[in-house]
Amino acid sequence: MSERIKVVHITTVHKRFDSRIFYKECSSLANKSYEVFMIVADGKGDDEVSGVKILDVGLETNRVRKLFVSCYKAYKKAKGLNADIYHFHDPDFLPWGKRIKQRTNIVLFDSHEDFPSLMLQRSYIPSYLRKFLFNITTLLEKSCTRKITGVITATETIKEKFQNYGLKHIQIIKNYPILKPFEKEVKEIKEETEPIACYVGGLTSVRGVREMILSCAIAKVRLFLVGEFDDMEFFSQIKSLPQWDNVTFFGYVNHEELYEKIYSQSTLGLVLLHSAPNHTHSIPIKQLEYMQAKLPVVCTSEINFCKEITEKTGCGIVVNPLDIEETAKAIMKICQDKSLAKQMSEKGYEATTKEYNWISQETALLEFYQTLTTK
């Protein structure tokens, strides 16, 4: 690349070291000689890590101020960089994304999830408002994405939605994990410790937190719970459960520390998402990370990807996420049958090394960028 192409990734919602944004997309681009900036809004200041220049516009704790003030600050900062490519990750930024689009630059929206469908399952949104907000956000998404260069999606289903909007440039970048050589450490520690089930991710009712806690208590297996509760009322309800004593709660754990602190200590991983509009066709990255860490998986029957990959590879057991007894039996089976657990762990690990890893998606990202910049 004779002249370095300047790329600005923008998020006012995600953490600066978000797995998809920083470790995968930004780092991959920086390694290929792109000049990469990442605009965040966390109040932790500017920094430069792994060739990525991180620019902080400051933290807003109020939800409304974050929506308007943080996005405006990010827009002003991004515009001042005069970049060749702007790549934003939050639907909140859609109105600003179309404003930053000019004849000579490229503007991309990275749709990690089906944003309008999220409106139908947010517990803090009154039920009578959800359908209305679904319709409004659909119109916003449709009108704004027609004014920018293109869209990146995490799944085929989201891609089809944008195709129906009439968009021309759409690329799927699946959220597959980065390969990490840690399997020896994992196995050595696991052999000597008590059975532990782990879950890493958003801590909400629809993600099956209550069912995990209850099923692990029945199975007499300790639960490592990693992530953050957005709903403090739900957090209080969960902490008041008698079975909470069987939980080790870590809060947020940095992506780079997950393997040492959590996966290397665990016997199996849990993915118990309930049926929800935004879940059915999603790709839960944590299941792939469990597999890469040689953890057998107990996974939900309600997510097509989880069910299909588990049955295809033999990496775990599929359960009804609402059936606590069935889930507890699956957990006990894996913990008690070490031969079966070993087979599952090896099959899952093999699948991630051969097919379900970031290398293929990095290639797709770089080719998409190259296609757009050489037009």
C-alpha positions in Angstrom: 0.0 0.0 0.0 1.9 3.1 -1.3 -0.2 5.7 0.5 -1.7 4.7 3.8 -5.5 4.8 3.8 -6.9 6.6 6.9 -9.7 4.6 8.6 -11.8 5.8 11.5 -13.8 3.4 13.6 -16.5 5.0 15.7 -18.3 3.8 18.8 -19.9 5.7 21.7 -21.5 2.5 23.1 -18.9 -0.3 23.1 -15.8 -0.6 25.2 -12.5 0.5 23.6 -11.2 -3.0 23.7 -14.3 -4.6 22.3 -13.5 -8.0 20.8 -15.0 -7.4 17.3 -14.1 -3.7 16.9 -10.6 -3.4 18.4 -9.1 -6.9 18.5 -10.4 -8.1 15.2 -11.3 -5.3 12.8 -9.0 -2.4 13.9 -6.1 -4.6 14.7 -6.4 -6.5 11.4 -6.4 -3.2 9.5 -3.5 -1.8 11.4 -1.5 -4.9 10.7 -2.1 -4.4 7.0 -0.7 -0.8 7.0 -3.9 1.1 7.2 -3.7 4.2 9.4 -6.4 3.3 12.0 -8.2 5.6 14.5 -10.8 4.5 16.9 -13.1 7.0 18.5 -14.6 6.0 21.9 -16.6 7.7 24.7 -15.5 6.1 27.9 -13.6 8.9 29.7 -10.3 7.0 29.9 -8.4 9.3 27.6 -6.5 9.0 24.4 -4.0 6.1 23.8 -2.3 4.1 21.1 -2.3 0.3 21.3 -1.2 -2.2 18.6 -0.9 0.6 16.0 -4.5 1.8 16.7 -4.8 5.4 17.8 -7.7 5.6 20.3 -9.4 9.0 20.7 -11.7 9.6 23.6 -14.5 12.2 23.5 -15.4 11.7 27.2 -17.9 9.7 29.2 -21.6 10.6 29.5 -23.4 8.5 32.1 -26.9 9.7 31.3 -28.6 7.6 28.6 -30.1 10.6 26.8 -26.9 12.7 26.9 -24.9 9.7 25.6 -27.3 9.4 22.7 -27.0 13.0 21.6 -23.9 14.6 23.2 -21.5 11.7 22.8 -22.6 11.1 19.2 -22.2 14.8 18.3 -18.7 14.9 19.8 -17.7 11.7 18.0 -19.1 13.2 14.8 -17.0 16.4 15.2 -13.9 14.4 16.1 -14.3 12.1 13.2 -15.0 14.8 10.7 -11.9 16.7 11.8 -9.7 13.6 10.9 -10.7 13.9 7.2 -10.5 10.1 6.7 -10.8 8.0 3.6 -13.1 5.5 5.4 -15.5 5.9 8.3 -16.7 2.7 9.9 -19.2 3.1 12.7 -20.7 0.5 15.0 -23.7 2.0 16.8 -27.2 2.5 15.4 -27.2 5.7 17.6 -24.7 7.1 15.1 -26.8 6.5 11.9 -28.1 10.1 11.6 -24.5 11.4 11.9 -23.1 8.7 9.6 -25.1 10.1 6.7 -24.0 13.6 7.6 -20.3 12.6 7.4 -20.7 11.1 4.0 -19.1 13.1 1.2 -18.4 12.4 -2.4 -14.8 11.4 -1.8 -15.0 9.3 1.3 -16.5 5.9 2.3 -18.9 5.5 5.2 -19.9 2.0 6.5 -22.3 0.9 9.2 -21.3 -2.3 11.0 -24.6 -3.9 12.1 -23.5 -6.3 14.9 -27.2 -7.1 15.6 -30.7 -6.5 14.2 -31.2 -3.2 15.9 -35.0 -2.7 15.3 -35.6 -6.2 16.7 -33.8 -5.3 19.9 -36.7 -2.9 20.6 -39.1 -5.8 20.9 -37.1 -7.4 23.7 -35.7 -4.5 25.8 -37.1 -5.1 29.3 -36.7 -1.4 30.2 -39.0 -0.3 27.3 -42.7 -0.4 28.2 -44.4 -3.1 26.2 -46.9 -0.7 24.6 -44.0 1.3 23.1 -42.0 -1.6 21.7 -43.8 -2.1 18.4 -43.9 1.7 17.8 -40.1 1.9 18.4 -39.5 -1.1 16.2 -41.2 0.7 13.3 -39.5 4.0 14.0 -36.0 2.4 14.2 -36.7 0.4 11.0 -37.5 3.6 9.1 -34.4 5.4 10.6 -32.1 2.5 9.7 -33.5 2.2 6.2 -33.4 5.9 5.4 -29.9 6.5 6.8 -28.2 3.4 5.3 -29.4 4.4 1.9 -27.3 7.6 2.2 -24.0 6.0 3.1 -21.6 3.7 1.1 -22.4 0.3 2.5 -23.1 -2.0 5.4 -21.2 -4.8 7.2 -23.4 -7.4 8.9 -22.6 -10.2 11.4 -25.1 -12.7 10.0 -26.8 -13.7 6.7 -30.2 -12.8 8.1 -29.2 -9.2 8.8 -27.6 -9.0 5.3 -30.9 -10.1 3.7 -32.7 -7.3 5.6 -30.4 -4.7 4.2 -30.7 -6.2 0.7 -34.4 -5.7 1.0 -33.7 -2.0 1.7 -32.1 -1.9 -1.7 -28.5 -1.4 -0.6 -25.7 -2.2 -3.0 -22.6 -2.8 -0.9 -23.1 -5.3 1.9 -20.6 -7.7 3.4 -21.0 -10.3 6.0 -18.2 -10.4 8.6 -19.0 -13.1 11.0 -17.9 -12.7 14.6 -15.6 -15.8 14.7 -12.9 -15.9 17.4 -9.2 -15.2 16.9 -7.1 -18.4 17.2 -5.1 -18.5 20.5 -2.6 -21.3 21.4 -3.6 -21.9 25.0 -5.0 -25.5 25.0 -2.1 -27.0 27.0 -2.6 -24.7 29.9 -6.3 -25.3 29.9 -6.1 -29.0 30.1 -3.4 -29.1 32.9 -5.5 -26.9 35.2 -8.8 -28.5 34.5 -7.7 -32.0 35.6 -7.0 -30.7 39.1 -10.0 -28.5 39.8 -13.7 -29.0 40.8 -16.3 -29.0 38.0 -17.1 -25.4 37.0 -19.5 -24.1 34.4 -18.9 -20.7 33.0 -20.9 -18.0 31.1 -19.4 -14.9 29.6 -21.6 -12.2 28.1 -24.5 -9.8 28.7 -26.3 -10.6 32.0 -30.0 -10.3 31.2 -33.1 -12.4 31.8 -33.5 -13.3 28.1 -29.9 -14.6 28.0 -30.8 -17.2 30.6 -29.0 -16.0 33.7 -31.6 -17.3 36.1 -31.8 -20.7 34.4 -28.0 -21.0 34.6 -27.9 -20.3 38.3 -30.7 -22.7 39.1 -29.5 -25.5 36.9 -25.9 -25.3 38.2 -27.2 -25.4 41.7 -29.1 -28.6 41.0 -26.1 -30.1 39.3 -23.9 -29.1 42.3 -21.5 -27.4 39.9 -20.1 -23.9 40.6 -21.0 -21.2 38.1 -18.5 -18.6 36.9 -20.6 -15.6 35.8 -18.7 -13.0 33.7 -20.2 -9.8 32.4 -22.3 -6.8 33.4 -25.9 -6.3 34.5 -27.5 -3.4 32.6 -30.7 -3.7 34.7 -30.0 -3.1 38.4 -33.4 -4.3 39.4 -32.8 -7.7 37.7 -29.4 -7.8 39.3 -31.0 -7.4 42.8 -33.5 -10.1 42.0 -30.7 -12.5 40.9 -28.5 -11.8 44.0 -31.5 -12.5 46.3 -31.7 -16.1 45.0 -30.6 -18.6 47.6 -28.6 -20.3 44.8 -26.5 -17.1 44.3 -24.1 -18.6 46.9 -23.1 -21.1 44.2 -22.0 -18.3 41.9 -18.6 -16.7 41.5 -19.4 -13.3 40.0 -16.5 -11.6 38.2 -18.1 -8.6 36.5 -16.4 -7.5 33.3 -13.2 -9.3 32.4 -10.9 -8.0 29.7 -10.9 -10.1 26.5 -7.1 -10.8 26.9 -7.6 -12.1 30.4 -10.6 -14.4 29.8 -8.6 -17.5 28.9 -6.4 -17.4 32.0 -9.0 -16.3 34.6 -12.1 -18.1 33.3 -11.8 -20.6 30.5 -8.7 -22.3 31.8 -10.5 -23.0 35.2 -13.8 -24.2 33.7 -15.1 -27.6 32.8 -17.8 -26.5 30.3 -19.5 -23.4 28.9 -23.1 -22.3 28.9 -25.1 -20.6 26.2 -28.8 -20.6 27.3 -30.3 -17.7 25.4 -34.1 -17.7 25.2 -36.1 -17.3 22.0 -36.2 -13.6 21.1 -36.5 -11.7 17.8 -32.8 -10.7 17.8 -31.5 -14.1 18.9 -32.9 -16.8 16.5 -30.4 -16.1 13.7 -27.6 -14.6 15.7 -24.1 -16.1 16.1 -23.2 -16.1 19.8 -19.4 -15.6 19.8 -19.0 -17.0 23.2 -20.0 -20.5 22.1 -17.1 -20.4 19.6 -14.7 -19.1 22.3 -15.8 -22.0 24.6 -15.0 -24.5 21.8 -11.7 -22.9 21.1 -10.9 -23.2 24.8 -11.6 -26.9 24.6 -14.8 -26.5 26.7 -17.8 -28.8 26.0 -20.9 -26.7 25.5 -24.4 -26.9 26.9 -26.3 -24.7 24.5 -29.8 -23.5 23.7 -32.1 -25.1 21.2 -33.6 -21.6 20.4 -30.6 -20.3 18.4 -30.2 -21.9 15.0 -26.4 -21.4 14.9 -25.8 -22.9 18.3 -28.1 -25.9 17.7 -26.6 -26.6 14.2 -22.9 -26.3 15.1 -23.3 -28.4 18.3 -25.1 -31.2 16.4 -22.8 -31.0 13.4 -19.5 -31.1 15.4 -20.6 -33.0 18.5 -19.1 -30.3 20.7 -21.8 -30.5 23.4 -25.4 -31.0 24.3 -28.4 -29.0 23.1 -31.2 -28.3 25.7 -34.4 -26.4 26.1 -33.0 -23.2 27.9 -36.2 -22.9 30.0 -36.0 -26.5 31.2 -33.8 -26.3 34.3 -33.9 -30.0 35.0 -32.9 -30.9 31.5 -30.1 -28.4 31.6 -28.9 -29.7 35.0 -28.8 -33.2 33.6 -26.7 -32.1 30.6 -24.2 -30.3 32.9 -23.9 -33.4 35.2 -23.4 -35.7 32.2 -20.5 -33.7 31.0 -18.9 -33.3 34.4 -19.3 -37.0 35.3 -18.4 -38.6 32.0 -14.8 -37.4 31.4 -14.4 -39.5 28.3 -17.4 -37.9 26.7 -16.3 -34.5 27.8 -12.9 -35.0 26.2 -14.4 -36.1 22.9 -16.7 -33.0 22.9 -13.8 -30.6 23.7 -11.6 -32.0 21.0 -14.4 -31.9 18.4 -15.2 -28.3 19.3 -11.6 -27.3 19.2 -11.0 -28.9 15.8 -14.0 -27.1 14.3 -12.7 -23.7 15.4 -9.2 -24.3 14.1 -10.4 -25.5 10.7 -13.4 -23.4 10.0 -14.9 -21.1 12.7 -12.1 -18.6 13.3 -11.3 -15.0 12.5 -8.7 -15.7 9.7 -11.4 -16.2 7.0 -13.4 -13.1 8.2 -10.3 -10.9 8.2 -9.7 -11.8 4.6 -13.4 -10.9 3.8 -13.0 -7.5 5.6 -9.8 -6.6 3.8 -11.2 -7.6 0.4 -14.3 -5.5 1.0 -12.3 -2.5 1.9 -10.1 -3.0 -1.1 -13.1 -3.3 -3.4 -14.5 0.0 -2.2 -11.3 2.0 -2.2 -10.3 0.9 -5.8 -13.6 1.8 -7.4 
